[in-house]
Amino acid sequence: MTQIKMRKFAQNKLWRDKANDILEKEHGSVIHWRPLDDHEFNEQLRLKLLEEADEVRSAKSKEDLIGELADVFEVLDNLCKLNNISKDEIIAMQAIKVAKRGGFAERKYVTSAEHTENSFGAKYCLADPVKYPEIIDQKEACQAVNRMTWTEEEYNVYAKAIIATDDAQGKIDFARKEGIAEGEIKSKKEAATNLLKLGKLSIEDIAQVIGLTIDEVEQLKK
C-alpha cells in the first residue's frame, strides 16, 4: 500500500474548537494540539483578536465583513468570560468614553499633532516613539546647524532679514484688509536681497524662508 505523503506546516495559534476534527475527518489531516492554561489562553485570545481585526480590515464584501466581525465577537465573548467581564460593563464604559471624548462619527483622521513641551500630549507620544514618531523639520535643523558657524555680523544680517519679512507680512495682512497689496512683493524682495548679499543660504532656502518663488529669488540675483 502506497504511503500518503504528508506536508507539515507550523501554526502556533488558537483554533476554533471544531476545526481540527473537521480537517481530520473530512480531509485526512493530522492536527497536533494541546490545551492551554488560563494565562496562555488569555494571551492567545488577545493575539487572535489582532489577527481577526486585521482580517476585518482586509474584508472586501459586506458578506466577508459580517463573517470577520462575527469572528471578532467570538474572541471578545471568550475574553470577557475568561476575565469575568460582563457586556453591561463594556457598554457602560463605552458610554462614558463617548461622553468624555466623543466617538468616531465625525470621521476625524488626524495626520499629525503638535504639542507644547512637557505637555500631556507630548509625553504620551514620546512614550511610544514607534507608534508616534516625532516629525523633525530637517531643512530648518540643517539651517540651524549652519547658522552656528556664522559670525555675529552675519547672524545680525540674517536676523534683520527675518524681522523685515515678519514686518512685511504684517503690512501685507493690513494691506489685504484694505484691498491694497502693492507692497507685498517689494517688501519680500528687499528681505530676500539682504539674504542673497549674506551669501549663507541657497536660493531654495531663501525662497522658503521669505515666501517667494525660486524664480523670483533668482531674478534678484541678476
N, C-alpha and C positions, 0 to 999 in steps of 0.2 A: 504494500500500500504506500503510495506516494505521500510523503510528509508535507503538510501545508507550510509554506514559508511565512513566518510572521515578521512584521516590521514594528519595532518598538519606539514609541515617542514619549518624551518627558511631558508631564502635565503639571504637577506641583500646584494644584489649585483646587478649590472647593467645587464639587459637582452636585447637581440635583440628585435627590435620593434614589430615583428610579432609573437614572441614566445608564449606570453601569449594567444593570440587569437587562435593559433593552438592547444594549450593544452586544452583550454576551449571548443572549438567547436568539436574537434576530439577525445578528451579523457575524457571529463567531469570534468576537473579540475576547481578549483576556484582560480584565481590568484589575490592576493592583492598587489596593487602597487600605487605609487604616482609619479607625475612629479618632476624632480629635477631642482633647480635653477642653474645658471651658475657656481657658486662656487662649489656646490655639484657635478654637472656633471663633472667638471674638475677633482675633487678628485677621483670620481668613475671611470673615464676613465683611470687614472693612475693606480688604483688598478686593473682594468680589464686588463691592459697591462701586469702587473705582472702575473696574472692568465693565460693569453694566452701564455706568454713566457714560463711558466712552462709546459704548455701542448705541446709546440713545443719541449721542452727538452724530454718529455715522448713519443713523436710520434715514432711508431715502423716501419711503412712502408712509402714509398715515397708518397703514396696517403694521408695517415694521415698527413704527414709533410706539404704537399701542403694545406690541409684544415686548419691546425693550423696556418700556415703562412698567409693565407687569413684572418683569424680572427685578427691576429696582424695588418695587413694592414688596416683593417676596423677600429680598435681602433685608429691607428695612423692618419688616414684620419679625424676622428672626433676630435681628439686632435688638429690637425692643423687648422681645421675650427673654432673651439671654440676659439683658441688663435691667430687667424689671422696670421698663418704662412703658407707660400707657399712652395710647394715641391721644387721649384727652390732654395729657401733659404737653405733648408736642404741639397740638393745636393751640393751647393756651400760650405757649412760648412764641409761636408764630404770630399770634395776635399782638403780643407785647412788642415784638421786634418791628412789626409793621407800624404800630402806633408811634414808636420812638424814632425809627429810621426810614420808614416807608418800605414799599415793596419794589417790584420791578416793572410796574405797569407803564411808567413813563419812558421806558426803554433808553435810559441814560448810559451810553457807552463812554467810559472815561478813558481818554488816550494818555493823559499824564496829569500829575497833581503837583503843585508847588506848595511847600510847607515852610513856615518860618523855622529858624534854627532852634533845636531842642524842644519843638512843639510835639504834641501827641502824634500828629501825622508823620512828622519826620522820623521820630523814634520807631513808630510802627513799621515804616518802610525799611529803615536801616536794620531792623531786627531780622528781615528776610530779604537780603540783597539779591538772591537768585530770582525770587518772585517779583520783587520791585527794584530793579537795578536803577541806580541814580543816573540821570542824564546829564552829562557834562558838556558844556559848550566848548568844544576843542579849539575852535578858532579864537575865542576870547581867552582861553587858557594859554595858547601859544603867544598871543599878543601880550598877555600879562608877563610871561617869562621874558619875552623880547624887551619889554619896557624896563625890566630890572637892570638891563645893561646900559640904559641911556644916562647921559649926563643930566644934571639939574636943569640946564638951559634947554636941552632937547625936550625934557619932560614938560617944562613950562609951556613950550610952544604947543605941544600936544594937548595939554590941559586947556589952554586958551581956545584951541580949535573946537574941543568938545563943548566948552561953555558957550562958544559962539553958536554952535549947532543947536544946543538946547534953547538958547535965546531966540535963534531964528525960528525954531519950531513953535515957540510961544507966540512970536509975531505972526507966523503963518496961521495958527489957530485963530488968533484975533481977526486977521485979515479975512479968513474964510467966513467968519461970522458976519462980517461987514460986506461980504460979497466981493472982496478985493484980494487978489493973490499975486500981484506983480512982484512982490519982494521975495517970493518963495525960492525960486531958483537962484537968484542973485545972492541971497544970504548963505545958502548952502554951498554955492561955488566959492565964495570967499573963504569959508571954513576949509573946503577941500583944497584950495590953493595953498593955504598955510601948511596943511599936512603934506602936500607934494613938496614944498620947499624943505620941510623937515627931513624928507627922504628916508624915513624909517618904516613906512608902511607900503605895502603893494597897492596897486591901483584897485584891485579887487577888495582889499581890506578897507580902503578909504571909501569906496562906493558903499560898502555895507555900513560903515560907521556913520557916514554923513547922510545917506539916504538918496544918493544919486545913482544913475546907471553907470556901468563901466565905460560906455562910450562918452558920456558927459564928462567923466573924470579924465579920460584920455584926451579930450579936446582941450582941457585946461592945461595939459602938459605941453602942448604945442606952442 
